[in-house]
Amino acid sequence: MGWIMTIIIGGLAGYIAERIMKADMGIFGNIGIGIVGAMFANFVLRILGFNASGGLVTQGIVAIGGACALIYIYRAIKARG
């Protein structure tokens, strides 16, 4: 996937995850959490033996799930400290 599509999908996934998790991160935070969330979720899925290379929709869903997971992990760590 090209860099432009990565930023667009990451931003959209971050925005959706922000709404699902009721967070407030801003546009650059949404893009960052969407891209990093997609990488995180793909890594975890690969370890579990799944391949999520089905196209834009599949990667969008994976990115949303990964971004939600990262927001959850961040909140759990923040609540402990």
N, CA and C atoms as an extended XYZ file, in Angstrom:
243
Properties=species:S:1:pos:R:3:atomname:S:1:resname:S:1:resid:I:1 pbc="F F F"
N         0.852       -1.169        0.000 N   MET     1
C         0.000        0.000        0.000 CA  MET     1
C         0.899        1.234        0.000 C   MET     1
N         0.527        2.241       -0.753 N   GLY     2
C         1.317        3.457       -0.823 CA  GLY     2
C         1.197        4.293        0.444 C   GLY     2
N         2.106        5.237        0.568 N   TRP     3
C         2.132        6.078        1.772 CA  TRP     3
C         0.859        6.908        1.914 C   TRP     3
N         0.342        7.407        0.812 N   ILE     4
C        -0.871        8.234        0.871 CA  ILE     4
C        -2.046        7.402        1.367 C   ILE     4
N        -2.211        6.191        0.829 N   MET     5
C        -3.303        5.325        1.279 CA  MET     5
C        -3.098        4.895        2.728 C   MET     5
N        -1.847        4.693        3.121 N   THR     6
C        -1.565        4.331        4.508 CA  THR     6
C        -2.006        5.443        5.443 C   THR     6
N        -1.711        6.681        5.083 N   ILE     7
C        -2.109        7.818        5.916 CA  ILE     7
C        -3.626        7.963        5.940 C   ILE     7
N        -4.270        7.796        4.797 N   ILE     8
C        -5.732        7.927        4.734 CA  ILE     8
C        -6.409        6.828        5.553 C   ILE     8
N        -6.011        5.572        5.336 N   ILE     9
C        -6.599        4.453        6.086 CA  ILE     9
C        -6.279        4.592        7.571 C   ILE     9
N        -5.045        4.984        7.895 N   GLY    10
C        -4.655        5.172        9.296 CA  GLY    10
C        -5.463        6.264        9.963 C   GLY    10
N        -5.646        7.381        9.272 N   GLY    11
C        -6.438        8.474        9.825 CA  GLY    11
C        -7.890        8.092       10.035 C   GLY    11
N        -8.458        7.399        9.070 N   LEU    12
C        -9.844        6.952        9.187 CA  LEU    12
C        -9.995        5.926       10.307 C   LEU    12
N        -9.075        4.982       10.368 N   ALA    13
C        -9.122        3.965       11.422 CA  ALA    13
C        -8.933        4.597       12.796 C   ALA    13
N        -8.004        5.546       12.905 N   GLY    14
C        -7.787        6.238       14.173 CA  GLY    14
C        -9.007        7.030       14.593 C   GLY    14
N        -9.660        7.689       13.634 N   TYR    15
C       -10.869        8.458       13.931 CA  TYR    15
C       -11.985        7.548       14.440 C   TYR    15
N       -12.190        6.419       13.766 N   ILE    16
C       -13.239        5.481       14.179 CA  ILE    16
C       -12.917        4.898       15.558 C   ILE    16
N       -11.648        4.529       15.766 N   ALA    17
C       -11.247        3.996       17.072 CA  ALA    17
C       -11.419        5.049       18.164 C   ALA    17
N       -11.115        6.308       17.845 N   GLU    18
C       -11.288        7.405       18.795 CA  GLU    18
C       -12.753        7.521       19.210 C   GLU    18
N       -13.652        7.383       18.272 N   ARG    19
C       -15.091        7.454       18.566 CA  ARG    19
C       -15.558        6.236       19.362 C   ARG    19
N       -15.073        5.052       19.003 N   ILE    20
C       -15.468        3.829       19.708 CA  ILE    20
C       -14.998        3.875       21.153 C   ILE    20
N       -13.749        4.303       21.356 N   MET    21
C       -13.146        4.296       22.694 CA  MET    21
C       -13.389        5.594       23.461 C   MET    21
N       -14.093        6.549       22.852 N   LYS    22
C       -14.391        7.846       23.466 CA  LYS    22
C       -13.114        8.537       23.956 C   LYS    22
N       -12.165        8.665       23.044 N   ALA    23
C       -10.895        9.326       23.324 CA  ALA    23
C       -10.877       10.657       22.580 C   ALA    23
N        -9.888       11.481       22.850 N   ASP    24
C        -9.736       12.747       22.150 CA  ASP    24
C        -8.256       12.914       21.822 C   ASP    24
N        -7.888       12.656       20.547 N   MET    25
C        -6.480       12.633       20.190 CA  MET    25
C        -6.091       13.647       19.120 C   MET    25
N        -7.009       14.205       18.390 N   GLY    26
C        -6.678       15.127       17.310 CA  GLY    26
C        -6.331       14.384       16.028 C   GLY    26
N        -6.181       15.136       14.951 N   ILE    27
C        -5.988       14.535       13.634 CA  ILE    27
C        -4.661       13.783       13.520 C   ILE    27
N        -3.580       14.361       14.040 N   PHE    28
C        -2.290       13.686       13.935 CA  PHE    28
C        -2.229       12.470       14.853 C   PHE    28
N        -2.886       12.568       15.999 N   GLY    29
C        -2.979       11.413       16.894 CA  GLY    29
C        -3.772       10.292       16.260 C   GLY    29
N        -4.855       10.651       15.557 N   ASN    30
C        -5.665        9.645       14.867 CA  ASN    30
C        -4.855        8.928       13.794 C   ASN    30
N        -4.117        9.691       12.997 N   ILE    31
C        -3.307        9.085       11.948 CA  ILE    31
C        -2.252        8.168       12.560 C   ILE    31
N        -1.573        8.670       13.581 N   GLY    32
C        -0.527        7.873       14.232 CA  GLY    32
C        -1.065        6.607       14.860 C   GLY    32
N        -2.143        6.733       15.618 N   ILE    33
C        -2.690        5.553       16.308 CA  ILE    33
C        -3.259        4.570       15.289 C   ILE    33
N        -3.796        5.068       14.175 N   GLY    34
C        -4.311        4.178       13.136 CA  GLY    34
C        -3.208        3.386       12.454 C   GLY    34
N        -2.107        4.052       12.113 N   ILE    35
C        -0.997        3.381       11.442 CA  ILE    35
C        -0.307        2.406       12.390 C   ILE    35
N         0.011        2.865       13.596 N   VAL    36
C         0.676        1.991       14.567 CA  VAL    36
C        -0.255        0.852       14.988 C   VAL    36
N        -1.548        1.144       15.115 N   GLY    37
C        -2.519        0.105       15.450 CA  GLY    37
C        -2.600       -0.967       14.387 C   GLY    37
N        -2.532       -0.565       13.112 N   ALA    38
C        -2.546       -1.542       12.022 CA  ALA    38
C        -1.305       -2.429       12.075 C   ALA    38
N        -0.146       -1.824       12.319 N   MET    39
C         1.082       -2.617       12.420 CA  MET    39
C         1.016       -3.568       13.606 C   MET    39
N         0.528       -3.082       14.739 N   PHE    40
C         0.400       -3.899       15.946 CA  PHE    40
C        -0.549       -5.072       15.716 C   PHE    40
N        -1.726       -4.791       15.160 N   ALA    41
C        -2.716       -5.847       14.940 CA  ALA    41
C        -2.226       -6.870       13.914 C   ALA    41
N        -1.575       -6.415       12.846 N   ASN    42
C        -1.025       -7.351       11.858 CA  ASN    42
C         0.054       -8.233       12.471 C   ASN    42
N         0.882       -7.660       13.345 N   PHE    43
C         1.918       -8.425       14.035 CA  PHE    43
C         1.293       -9.504       14.921 C   PHE    43
N         0.295       -9.120       15.703 N   VAL    44
C        -0.371      -10.082       16.594 CA  VAL    44
C        -1.067      -11.169       15.781 C   VAL    44
N        -1.751      -10.780       14.716 N   LEU    45
C        -2.432      -11.774       13.875 CA  LEU    45
C        -1.442      -12.731       13.231 C   LEU    45
N        -0.291      -12.215       12.800 N   ARG    46
C         0.734      -13.065       12.201 CA  ARG    46
C         1.264      -14.078       13.209 C   ARG    46
N         1.459      -13.645       14.454 N   ILE    47
C         1.919      -14.560       15.502 CA  ILE    47
C         0.886      -15.664       15.738 C   ILE    47
N        -0.398      -15.294       15.671 N   LEU    48
C        -1.472      -16.261       15.889 CA  LEU    48
C        -1.743      -17.138       14.664 C   LEU    48
N        -1.052      -16.872       13.558 N   GLY    49
C        -1.186      -17.713       12.377 CA  GLY    49
C        -2.219      -17.239       11.375 C   GLY    49
N        -2.675      -16.002       11.491 N   PHE    50
C        -3.663      -15.455       10.558 CA  PHE    50
C        -2.991      -14.494        9.601 C   PHE    50
N        -3.532      -14.399        8.394 N   ASN    51
C        -3.028      -13.465        7.398 CA  ASN    51
C        -4.158      -12.514        7.035 C   ASN    51
N        -3.972      -11.236        7.289 N   ALA    52
C        -5.026      -10.246        7.053 CA  ALA    52
C        -4.730       -9.421        5.811 C   ALA    52
N        -4.358      -10.065        4.723 N   SER    53
C        -4.031       -9.333        3.501 CA  SER    53
C        -5.167       -9.449        2.494 C   SER    53
N        -6.318       -8.916        2.844 N   GLY    54
C        -7.468       -9.026        1.971 CA  GLY    54
C        -7.803       -7.775        1.209 C   GLY    54
N        -7.129       -6.680        1.440 N   GLY    55
C        -7.422       -5.439        0.740 CA  GLY    55
C        -7.662       -4.295        1.706 C   GLY    55
N        -8.192       -3.213        1.171 N   LEU    56
C        -8.379       -2.006        1.975 CA  LEU    56
C        -9.380       -2.186        3.106 C   LEU    56
N       -10.477       -2.866        2.836 N   VAL    57
C       -11.491       -3.052        3.873 CA  VAL    57
C       -10.944       -3.910        5.008 C   VAL    57
N       -10.292       -5.000        4.665 N   THR    58
C        -9.712       -5.879        5.681 CA  THR    58
C        -8.666       -5.138        6.502 C   THR    58
N        -7.784       -4.413        5.839 N   GLN    59
C        -6.758       -3.664        6.560 CA  GLN    59
C        -7.369       -2.547        7.400 C   GLN    59
N        -8.456       -1.958        6.930 N   GLY    60
C        -9.154       -0.935        7.715 CA  GLY    60
C        -9.717       -1.510        8.999 C   GLY    60
N       -10.324       -2.682        8.899 N   ILE    61
C       -10.886       -3.340       10.085 CA  ILE    61
C        -9.777       -3.728       11.053 C   ILE    61
N        -8.690       -4.261       10.512 N   VAL    62
C        -7.541       -4.628       11.352 CA  VAL    62
C        -6.969       -3.383       12.033 C   VAL    62
N        -6.854       -2.279       11.287 N   ALA    63
C        -6.313       -1.038       11.845 CA  ALA    63
C        -7.207       -0.492       12.952 C   ALA    63
N        -8.513       -0.555       12.770 N   ILE    64
C        -9.445       -0.094       13.807 CA  ILE    64
C        -9.290       -0.938       15.063 C   ILE    64
N        -9.243       -2.244       14.885 N   GLY    65
C        -9.057       -3.137       16.037 CA  GLY    65
C        -7.748       -2.891       16.756 C   GLY    65
N        -6.676       -2.702       15.982 N   GLY    66
C        -5.374       -2.432       16.573 CA  GLY    66
C        -5.330       -1.097       17.295 C   GLY    66
N        -5.949       -0.080       16.707 N   ALA    67
C        -5.979        1.239       17.340 CA  ALA    67
C        -6.784        1.194       18.641 C   ALA    67
N        -7.914        0.489       18.623 N   CYS    68
C        -8.711        0.334       19.860 CA  CYS    68
C        -7.895       -0.402       20.926 C   CYS    68
N        -7.170       -1.426       20.517 N   ALA    69
C        -6.343       -2.177       21.464 CA  ALA    69
C        -5.256       -1.291       22.061 C   ALA    69
N        -4.618       -0.457       21.238 N   LEU    70
C        -3.577        0.433       21.741 CA  LEU    70
C        -4.131        1.481       22.702 C   LEU    70
N        -5.297        2.014       22.393 N   ILE    71
C        -5.930        2.977       23.310 CA  ILE    71
C        -6.248        2.294       24.633 C   ILE    71
N        -6.758        1.080       24.575 N   TYR    72
C        -7.063        0.321       25.789 CA  TYR    72
C        -5.802        0.052       26.611 C   TYR    72
N        -4.734       -0.376       25.950 N   ILE    73
C        -3.471       -0.654       26.635 CA  ILE    73
C        -2.927        0.618       27.268 C   ILE    73
N        -2.982        1.730       26.539 N   TYR    74
C        -2.508        3.006       27.074 CA  TYR    74
C        -3.284        3.391       28.338 C   TYR    74
N        -4.596        3.254       28.279 N   ARG    75
C        -5.424        3.595       29.442 CA  ARG    75
C        -5.123        2.676       30.630 C   ARG    75
N        -4.891        1.394       30.365 N   ALA    76
C        -4.598        0.454       31.452 CA  ALA    76
C        -3.267        0.801       32.121 C   ALA    76
N        -2.276        1.144       31.322 N   ILE    77
C        -0.965        1.515       31.869 CA  ILE    77
C        -1.073        2.838       32.635 C   ILE    77
N        -1.804        3.793       32.076 N   LYS    78
C        -1.963        5.101       32.709 CA  LYS    78
C        -2.696        4.988       34.052 C   LYS    78
N        -3.668        4.080       34.138 N   ALA    79
C        -4.446        3.907       35.365 CA  ALA    79
C        -3.594        3.269       36.477 C   ALA    79
N        -2.624        2.462       36.108 N   ARG    80
C        -1.764        1.809       37.108 CA  ARG    80
C        -0.770        2.780       37.728 C   ARG    80
N        -0.291        3.731       36.931 N   GLY    81
C         0.784        4.613       37.378 CA  GLY    81
C         0.288        5.863       37.891 C   GLY    81
